[in-house]
Amino acid sequence: MRRLIRLVVLLLLAYPALVLLLALLYLAVPPVSTLMLGRWLTGESVDRTYVPLSAISRQLPAAVIASEDARFCQHGGVDWGALHQVITDDDGPSRGASTISMQVAKNLFLWPSRSYVRKAVEIPLALVLDLVWSKRRMIEIYLNIAEWGEGTFGAEAAARRHFNKSARDLTRREAALLAASLPNPLVRNPGRPSVRLRALAGRVQARMDGTPLDCLG
């Protein structure tokens, strides 16, 4: 039992160190999400071409921030006001409280299922990532690890799969469709949008102009 306790303690101490090491490594090296690792380990294909933010249409980060995290440029990794609303909600944790920083933390270091435990671990990880990375690096990583269809990860692969073009050439409408599909990318197809998805994308487009992007440089 003592050996088991020591092992658990060592793992608990090693995990934060590993996260910090990877966060520093990912300042220069393209990151890999847990979903991508899971697909590789089970022999499934992964379609992802990492590209810098400069090679992605400005419309896409604008659409994603407008859709996912309107206060991205203002908060330090966690939107405490939105998080408080979710904690007091009887329905439990939801995507509504997840900032882009928290989603990156989840995608890189945690499991996908919703729970208070995962949300609690996301928070310190998001705060650390927001300290280590610039906002520009954060959104670049997010746009390169987000899933946009079965086995399709990142903006470049998504743009080519759904619109037969590079991420650099995405239009405002196409960017809004990609952003609106993110909450359920395995069901929502931005290349063949349903009436509901088109309506959601229209609302994203309406919010894009008022979304601050000054932190992206």
Secondary structure, DSSP 4 states (H G I P E B T S, - for coil): -HHHHHHHHHHHHHHHHHHHHHHHHTTTS----HHHHHHHHTT---B-----GGGS-THHHHHHHHHH-TTTTTSSS--HHHHHHHHT-TT---GGG--HHHHHHHHHHS-SS--HHHHHHHHHHHHHHHHHS-HHHHHHHHHHH-B-STTBBSHHHHHHHHHSS-GGG--HHHHHHHHHHTTSTTT--TTS--HHHHHHHHHHHHHHTTS--GGG-
